[in-house]
């Protein structure tokens, strides 16, 4: 749904160090209706610059800015605190409206699009949802780093011919011994078929540092998870009652869905999670190719949850039926992920888990 036409508004082009601000008004004559740019100014992106920007805006209380990396968050917060109503637009939507561009959309065009109601705003979470989203996304970034470190460790072991499982309790102990100098004669005899050549000094140093980094990252994840658990609201508790949905996954789902009243239905919520088929229609024929791009954090969360849920009594029959139909475990898991997205939408909307229908 497109936004309403405004009589005036502002637009801010946000970059790391600079803010370009436009004030514009709707001008209507007998011949035509258009947008007239009144004033354009640039400000430094610091506290002093923001104060000057606020004075410059004056009575222009509604406007728009592009979601440029992490840079727009602080400015959005400051303007909202001062009573401004700021629409944040996803850069992908700008491409839909104006087509692909090699140069950055300037603030004047953005102001005109805002006043004429040609752009839709993005959802910006606040309060507990925003904090929970920051925590769960930070945890996700740490988990990606852990995966990278583990892959590096595996690479060093493979290069030296080792076939041990390095990340269970005993494997970590073996890694530390290898990085410090070597294994005992008893361990060498027991693991003879899984051991490779002796590690050189460079490999020992790399393994030592990688093991230390892995332990540090795992401790950081534990600390973040403890904080997530300490801040969990009731809807997350209800979500965690769904088969396959753990407490951390439930927190991620709740934080990424945010205010579910913005979705018209469970199908819209499923599409936002990235589990709605992309439909192409030509005349009377219809085809499906891939999935609509959705929220990547939700998509990953539901895929991982579905991998657990497909083994549960509640969902096993449904999952097995899809595998038999499509001959694809991945497709069936994605379908189950979509079903779980619909269920979670209703749990958040109703405030209670009523069981799987």
Buried (B, 14 or more C-beta within 10 A) or exposed (E): EEBEEBEBBBBBBBEEEEBBBBBBBBEEEEEEEEBEBEEBEEBEBEEEBBEBBBEBBEEBBBBBBBBBEEBBBEBBBBBEEEEBEBBBBBEEBBEEBBEEEEEEBBBBBBBBBBBBEBBBBBEBBEEEBBBBBEBBBBBBEBBEBBEEBBEBBEEBBEEBEBEBEBBEEEBBEBBBEBBEEEBEEEBEEEBEEEBBEEBEEEBBEBBBEBBEBBEEBBEBBEEBBEEBEEEBEEBBBBBBEBBBBBBBBBBBBBBBBBEBEEBEEBBBBBBBBBBBBEEEEEEEEEEEEEBBEBBEBBBBBBBBBBBBBBEEEEBEEBBEEBBEEEEEEEEBBBBBBBBBBBBBBBBBBEEEBEEBE
